Amino acid sequence: MSTFKRASRALRSNFSLFSTPRPYLSHFFSNQNASFCSRPRQNSKEGSTIDLNEYPSDNIRNFSIIAHVDHGKSTLADRLLELTGTIRKGHGQPQYLDKLQVERERGITVKAQTATMFHRHKFLGSDTDFLLNLIDTPGHVDFSYEVSRSLAACQGALLVVDAAQGVQAQTVANFYLAFESNLAIIPVINKIDQPTADPDRVKAQLKSMFDLDPSDALLTSAKTGQGLEQVLPAVIERIPPPPGKSTSPLRMLLLDSYYDEYKGVICHVAVVDGALHKGDKISSAATGQSYEVSDVGILHPELVPTGILLTGQVGFMVSGMRSTKEARVGDTLHHARTVIQPLPGFKPAKHMVFSGLYPADGSDFEALNHAIERLTCNDASVSVTKESSTALGLGFRCGFLGLLHMDVFHQRLEQEHGAHVISTVPTVPYIFEYSDGSKVEVQNPAALPSNPKNRLTACWEPTVIATIIIPSEYVGSVITLCAERRGEQLEYSFIDSQRAFMKYRMPLREIVVDFYNELKSITSGYASFDYEDSEYQSSDLVKLDILLNGQPVDAMATIVHKSKAPRVGRELVEKLKKFIDRQMFEIIIQAAIGTKVIARETLSAMRKNVLAKCYGGDITRKKKLLEKQKEGKKRMKRVGSVDIPQEAFHELLKVS
Ligand SMILES: Nc1nc2c(ncn2[C@@H]2O[C@H](COP(=O)(O)OP(=O)(O)OP(=O)(O)O)[C@@H](O)[C@H]2O)c(=O)[nH]1
């Protein structure tokens, strides 16, 4: 029996998810021939005309769309929004719910987004109006925290699988997130319009890996619209209504928040019990602070005030909170002066990589502080502590869920908050033990003394359990890659005749930098990869210092496995030589472990002349080049007497 089946069975015995049809299912099975009305409601609900009292919790369905990257979640969400008349067909903006600039530029979802839709459906023999809350989630492994938070507000999930690619690594991860949250899972085999689509093969995979009944799978094309009419009826019939009690005191879960210049913090909430009205006095279970609700409503998909949110409904609330310190994701909010049992909240985010963020211009520290405050309001999974560096001045040490998450946070700081940032080489959190018995967790290599007073006696590094799914012909090269990255094989099996499934325990630092790219390149893009954190393992680690003209640059220090130190040291100094501009004096670039130099390069003196290639040319062209150089200089950091451009810090990341 496959691991999946075993796990699935074990979990099933704990959660009894699919085995017994639930009461709401019995209706579905006896009404297979019901005629479903999938047209948008004639009286499409607009603005303040929406009366949420018409939607008791029995008429509410809360569901997420989960899938591997690019299997079509956001496109499917678009079609459902159109089908219900929530957005106009051909609104001109594909992946409507991917609103951030970074999401549009990269074509990926990084933030889960909620949208409320209204849909009339023949239920129990009569036309009934339903309120459906759809949450579109990210697919990339770095954002699975967003997925697990979204699932807390749902009773069901559409598990979307590409009809040609079949089950991939994040399909597996997301299935288990939904399964362990005891959600009703509706398999949706999407992209059936593709010439290489093979829905029967995907159905067989869903059966063999997750024990999902092939006849439950919906076949759709979010592109052509084929099969979409089955989706909302399935949501209504197969997903249970939210279980809360309308007569109990108010308890609502704070799902997400963001900062609005005019309104302050806007919170996304799920009302679990009771009801919330505009003007109510509410308290936070986490901080004990009280607020008055100045606005409340639904996301339809923009903010639409309704004055009320009832049991089971998901919407927004404005209450004068000012920062993340007040709007804590996972907090339970309740009416002031009522005693309630707080909701379980969310597991704290586990930070996989840490990096220093410094203002590109040292004097902008306060501006960066402000920008980070605002952005963490919308991304509570980032940890932030102040730190200082001899090379870069005052800045922040931030913990991220992965490198893509770090990159996206960096980009959002620039795009949404105008902050120019230099980020230092990311590191994973190591544990070091000294001869006096003390143990420290090191999130910043610079904090590790190069010549410590007490002798280092042991080091540990974090590991992950990596799941890799690949076409069988690439098995050999993937095994070689994993061995090079110090991986230990835990499982190797076949999903079907064409695809292999492997599990490895690997040091986290081996996979955070460039592992996925390499895996993709050796498998012609066919590999899919996911990981979850695991325990620490003992390791032989050393601190590698970078010195410029004999002076260590703390922001460039890194911790590496001893066996890899000579190669990494050599590559680092070679990269730096390429990226640091020649200056009026000679620069000696060295990599060292303690006092021992292991690599060295020399950059000879000469100032870079940006006009060198500008033969003739009029004065405006020369001025342009000089302006560009000036702009570039703003992004430089002076260490001692050496100017280091931001790209040098970025390039270090790729090597180390
Ligand atoms: N042929 C075809 N292409 C589709 C279909 N659905 C989505 N696509 C395309 O697949 C690509 C990815 O679609 P998205 O909706 O962004 O996928 P996603 O799962 O939301 O992606 P992430 O948010 O990055 O995980 C886009 O180019 C879509 O146009 C479909 O049914 N058929």
The ligand as an ORCA input file, in Angstrom:
! r2SCAN-3c Opt
* xyz 0 1
  N      -5.528     25.493    -21.630
  C      -5.953     25.917    -20.448
  N      -5.207     26.811    -19.764
  C      -5.655     27.209    -18.543
  C      -6.856     26.720    -17.981
  N      -7.000     27.276    -16.752
  C      -5.942     28.099    -16.561
  N      -5.137     28.063    -17.642
  C      -3.868     28.801    -17.821
  O      -2.915     28.284    -16.913
  C      -2.053     29.334    -16.446
  C      -2.063     29.380    -14.916
  O      -3.347     29.731    -14.486
  P      -3.624     30.388    -13.072
  O      -5.108     30.509    -12.939
  O      -2.804     31.615    -12.860
  O      -3.037     29.253    -12.130
  P      -2.912     29.260    -10.557
  O      -3.109     27.854    -10.122
  O      -3.832     30.287     -9.966
  O      -1.405     29.707    -10.367
  P      -0.658     30.117     -8.971
  O      -1.527     31.100     -8.295
  O       0.635     30.694     -9.406
  O      -0.476     28.864     -8.209
  C      -2.592     30.622    -17.070
  O      -1.819     30.882    -18.210
  C      -4.014     30.271    -17.476
  O      -4.466     31.016    -18.590
  C      -7.623     25.771    -18.752
  O      -8.670     25.272    -18.349
  N      -7.105     25.420    -19.957
*
